Amino acid sequence: MAKRLLHVRRLVCFLAVAVLATTTCCQGWGAGDVSALSLVDRLRQIVTAGGGIPVGDGDYCDSWRVGVEANNVRGWTTPPRKCDNYVENYMRGHHYRRDSMVVVDEAIAYAEGLQLSDDAAACWVFDVDETALSHVKFYKKHGFGYHKSDEPAFLEWLIAGKASALPNTVRLYKKMLLLGIKIVFLSDRPDTPELRNATATNLIEEGFDCWEELILRSPNSTTGSVVEYKSGERKRLQEENGLVIVGNIGDQWSDLLGSPEGQRTFKLPNPAYYIDN
């Protein structure tokens, strides 16, 4: 199967080059450009985000992902079965990194435009999983249709502290420090001594070595939903700690919804799983 897919990808690349060469040599860049580039773009979709699955499924999964990011598709836990390969190719490829880069570029531009006073207690709230730290290596082993809350394997992975930093989030984090904005990590991970130590160590090893608070969810927490928990913690940061949340970034809508959200929120892509509000 893998060998057949490799041959298909090579053929697609050859056809794309042939189309461009024919258009350039015979026509120059003129009337045939649009149709030629449309074909090349279609071939590219097969090779990249939709690779390894039927073209029709690739189209559906691409549209499904847009619905997820717009918070129109809700209440799911793992991707549709026919989108497993699509999600894997997306999250392991350049498309995911590029989408994240666009979000972070906007966040940085916004932060650079803030008028901060010297004594301001401005802070930026970061989610942890799939925002600061990526679990793509875990999903590569266990499958991109794996629901992280279903098995103890994911907890073991968290305790091992082997998650990698998302490069664009590191870039945002460093920019916030340069601007004098305090960092708060707010996660739904359970607050146990073992997991707190693993989380802190993993963050430090991946370049997130300075923060105002690392907030994990207490086992005694009485709040029900993730939105209630996270919005409650943000309220505490403002009312008890005197911080001003100028920005909030996460990969789940449950990271961003609920008052106070922050002066501005930024949603990173994640079609691998959904945490209900």
C-alpha positions as CSV (number, residue, x, y, z in Angstrom):
1,M,0.0,0.0,0.0
2,A,2.8,2.4,0.9
3,K,4.7,1.6,-2.3
4,R,1.6,2.2,-4.4
5,L,1.0,5.6,-2.7
6,L,4.6,6.5,-3.4
7,H,4.2,5.8,-7.1
8,V,1.0,7.8,-7.2
9,R,2.6,10.8,-5.5
10,R,5.5,10.6,-8.0
11,L,3.1,10.4,-10.9
12,V,1.2,13.4,-9.6
13,C,4.4,15.4,-9.2
14,F,5.5,14.5,-12.7
15,L,2.1,15.6,-14.2
16,A,2.3,18.9,-12.3
17,V,5.7,19.7,-13.7
18,A,4.6,18.6,-17.1
19,V,1.6,20.9,-17.0
20,L,3.7,23.9,-15.9
21,A,6.4,23.2,-18.5
22,T,3.9,22.9,-21.4
23,T,2.1,26.1,-20.4
24,T,5.3,28.1,-20.0
25,C,7.0,26.9,-23.2
26,C,4.1,26.9,-25.6
27,Q,2.0,29.8,-24.4
28,G,4.0,31.9,-22.1
29,W,2.1,33.0,-19.0
30,G,-1.2,34.0,-20.5
31,A,-4.7,32.7,-21.0
32,G,-3.9,29.1,-20.1
33,D,-2.4,30.1,-16.7
34,V,-5.6,29.8,-14.7
35,S,-6.6,26.4,-15.9
36,A,-3.1,25.1,-15.6
37,L,-2.6,26.4,-12.1
38,S,-6.0,25.1,-11.1
39,L,-4.9,21.6,-12.2
40,V,-1.6,21.9,-10.4
41,D,-3.4,23.1,-7.3
42,R,-5.7,20.1,-7.5
43,L,-2.8,17.8,-7.8
44,R,-1.1,19.4,-4.9
45,Q,-4.2,18.8,-2.7
46,I,-4.0,15.1,-3.5
47,V,-0.3,15.0,-2.6
48,T,-0.5,17.0,0.6
49,A,-3.5,17.4,2.9
50,G,-5.7,14.8,1.2
51,G,-2.8,12.4,0.5
52,G,-3.5,8.7,0.9
53,I,-7.3,9.0,0.7
54,P,-9.8,9.2,-2.2
55,V,-10.1,12.7,-3.7
56,G,-13.7,13.0,-2.8
57,D,-12.9,12.2,0.8
58,G,-10.1,14.7,0.7
59,D,-12.5,17.4,-0.4
60,Y,-15.0,16.5,2.4
61,C,-12.3,16.4,5.1
62,D,-10.9,19.7,4.0
63,S,-14.3,21.3,4.3
64,W,-14.9,19.4,7.6
65,R,-11.7,20.9,9.0
66,V,-12.8,24.4,8.1
67,G,-16.1,23.8,9.9
68,V,-14.2,22.7,13.0
69,E,-11.9,25.7,13.1
70,A,-15.0,28.0,12.7
71,N,-16.7,26.3,15.6
72,N,-19.5,25.2,13.4
73,V,-18.8,21.5,13.8
74,R,-19.2,20.7,17.5
75,G,-19.6,17.8,19.8
76,W,-17.3,15.4,18.1
77,T,-14.4,13.6,19.8
78,T,-12.2,12.2,17.0
79,P,-12.2,12.9,13.3
80,P,-14.5,11.0,11.0
81,R,-12.9,7.6,10.2
82,K,-12.4,8.5,6.5
83,C,-10.5,11.6,7.6
84,D,-7.8,9.8,9.7
85,N,-5.2,9.9,7.0
86,Y,-6.2,13.5,6.0
87,V,-5.6,14.7,9.6
88,E,-2.3,12.9,9.9
89,N,-1.0,14.4,6.6
90,Y,-2.3,17.8,7.6
91,M,-0.7,17.8,11.1
92,R,2.6,16.3,10.0
93,G,2.9,18.5,6.9
94,H,3.6,22.1,6.0
95,H,-0.1,23.1,5.9
96,Y,-0.5,22.8,9.7
97,R,2.7,24.8,10.3
98,R,1.6,27.5,7.8
99,D,-1.8,27.8,9.4
100,S,-0.3,28.2,12.8
101,M,2.2,30.7,11.5
102,V,-0.6,32.9,10.2
103,V,-2.3,32.9,13.6
104,V,0.9,33.7,15.4
105,D,1.8,36.5,13.0
106,E,-1.5,38.1,13.7
107,A,-1.1,37.7,17.4
108,I,2.4,39.3,17.3
109,A,1.2,42.2,15.2
110,Y,-1.7,42.8,17.6
111,A,0.7,42.6,20.7
112,E,3.2,45.0,19.1
113,G,0.4,47.6,18.7
114,L,-0.7,47.5,22.3
115,Q,-0.1,50.7,24.3
116,L,1.3,49.3,27.5
117,S,2.2,51.5,30.5
118,D,5.4,50.8,32.4
119,D,3.5,49.5,35.4
120,A,0.9,47.5,33.5
121,A,0.2,44.0,34.7
122,A,-0.5,42.8,31.2
123,C,-0.5,39.0,30.7
124,W,-1.0,36.6,27.9
125,V,-2.8,33.3,28.6
126,F,-1.4,30.2,26.7
127,D,-3.0,26.8,26.6
128,V,-0.6,23.9,26.9
129,D,-1.6,20.9,24.8
130,E,-1.5,21.4,21.0
131,T,-0.8,25.1,21.8
132,A,2.6,25.2,23.5
133,L,3.4,21.5,23.3
134,S,2.6,19.2,20.4
135,H,1.6,15.5,20.7
136,V,2.0,14.6,17.1
137,K,4.7,12.1,18.0
138,F,2.2,10.4,20.3
139,Y,-0.5,10.3,17.6
140,K,2.0,9.1,15.0
141,K,2.4,6.0,17.2
142,H,-1.2,5.5,18.4
143,G,-3.1,6.9,15.4
144,F,-4.7,10.2,14.6
145,G,-8.1,8.9,15.3
146,Y,-7.1,8.1,18.9
147,H,-9.1,9.9,21.6
148,K,-6.6,11.1,24.2
149,S,-9.0,10.8,27.1
150,D,-9.9,7.2,26.4
151,E,-6.7,5.4,27.3
152,P,-4.1,5.6,30.1
153,A,-1.4,5.6,27.4
154,F,-1.9,9.4,26.9
155,L,-1.4,10.1,30.6
156,E,1.8,8.0,30.6
157,W,2.9,10.1,27.6
158,L,2.3,13.3,29.5
159,I,4.2,12.1,32.6
160,A,7.1,11.1,30.3
161,G,7.3,14.7,29.3
162,K,8.4,14.1,25.7
163,A,6.1,16.5,23.9
164,S,7.7,18.9,21.4
165,A,7.3,22.6,21.3
166,L,5.2,24.1,18.5
167,P,7.8,26.5,16.9
168,N,5.3,29.3,16.1
169,T,4.1,29.3,19.7
170,V,7.7,29.6,21.0
171,R,8.1,32.6,18.7
172,L,4.9,34.2,20.2
173,Y,6.1,33.4,23.7
174,K,9.5,35.0,23.2
175,K,7.9,38.1,21.7
176,M,5.6,38.5,24.7
177,L,8.6,38.4,27.0
178,L,10.4,41.0,24.9
179,L,7.3,43.2,25.2
180,G,7.2,42.9,28.9
181,I,3.9,40.9,28.9
182,K,3.6,38.3,31.6
183,I,3.0,34.6,30.7
184,V,0.3,32.4,32.2
185,F,-0.1,28.8,31.2
186,L,-3.7,27.5,31.7
187,S,-4.3,23.8,31.1
188,D,-7.0,21.3,31.8
189,R,-4.4,18.7,32.8
190,P,-5.0,17.2,36.2
191,D,-3.0,18.9,39.0
192,T,-1.2,16.1,40.5
193,P,2.4,16.4,41.9
194,E,3.7,14.0,39.2
195,L,2.0,15.6,36.3
196,R,2.7,19.2,37.5
197,N,6.4,18.4,37.7
198,A,6.3,16.6,34.3
199,T,4.5,19.5,32.7
200,A,6.8,22.2,34.1
201,T,9.9,20.2,33.1
202,N,8.6,19.6,29.6
203,L,7.8,23.3,29.1
204,I,11.2,24.4,30.3
205,E,13.1,21.9,28.2
206,E,11.1,23.0,25.1
207,G,12.0,26.7,25.6
208,F,9.1,28.0,27.8
209,D,11.2,28.7,30.8
210,C,9.6,31.7,32.4
211,W,6.0,32.2,33.5
212,E,3.9,34.0,36.0
213,E,1.7,31.0,36.7
214,L,1.3,27.4,35.5
215,I,-2.4,26.6,36.2
216,L,-3.5,22.9,36.2
217,R,-7.0,21.7,37.1
218,S,-7.4,20.7,40.7
219,P,-8.8,17.2,41.3
220,N,-11.2,18.9,43.8
221,S,-12.4,21.4,41.2
222,T,-16.2,21.8,41.4
223,T,-16.5,23.5,38.0
224,G,-18.2,21.4,35.4
225,S,-17.1,22.3,31.8
226,V,-13.7,23.3,30.6
227,V,-15.2,26.7,29.7
228,E,-16.4,27.2,33.2
229,Y,-13.0,26.1,34.7
230,K,-10.8,28.2,32.4
231,S,-13.0,31.3,32.5
232,G,-13.1,31.0,36.3
233,E,-9.3,31.0,36.4
234,R,-9.0,33.9,34.1
235,K,-11.4,35.8,36.3
236,R,-9.3,35.0,39.3
237,L,-6.2,36.2,37.5
238,Q,-7.8,39.6,36.9
239,E,-9.7,40.1,40.2
240,E,-7.3,38.5,42.7
241,N,-3.9,38.9,41.0
242,G,-4.6,42.2,39.3
243,L,-3.5,41.0,35.9
244,V,-4.9,42.4,32.6
245,I,-5.4,39.6,30.0
246,V,-4.4,41.3,26.8
247,G,-4.4,38.0,24.8
248,N,-5.4,34.4,25.0
249,I,-4.4,31.6,22.6
250,G,-5.5,28.0,22.4
251,D,-6.3,25.2,20.0
252,Q,-9.8,24.5,21.4
253,W,-12.8,26.8,21.5
254,S,-13.2,25.8,25.1
255,D,-9.8,27.6,25.7
256,L,-11.2,30.9,24.4
257,L,-14.9,31.0,25.3
258,G,-16.4,32.3,28.6
259,S,-16.0,35.7,30.2
260,P,-13.4,37.1,30.7
261,E,-12.0,35.8,27.4
262,G,-9.2,38.3,27.2
263,Q,-9.0,41.5,25.2
264,R,-8.3,39.4,22.1
265,T,-8.3,35.6,21.4
266,F,-6.4,33.6,18.9
267,K,-7.4,30.1,17.7
268,L,-4.7,27.6,16.6
269,P,-5.8,24.8,14.3
270,N,-6.4,21.3,15.7
271,P,-8.5,18.8,13.7
272,A,-7.2,15.8,15.8
273,Y,-9.7,16.0,18.7
274,Y,-12.4,18.2,20.2
275,I,-12.8,19.1,23.9
276,D,-16.5,19.9,24.5
277,N,-17.3,23.3,25.9
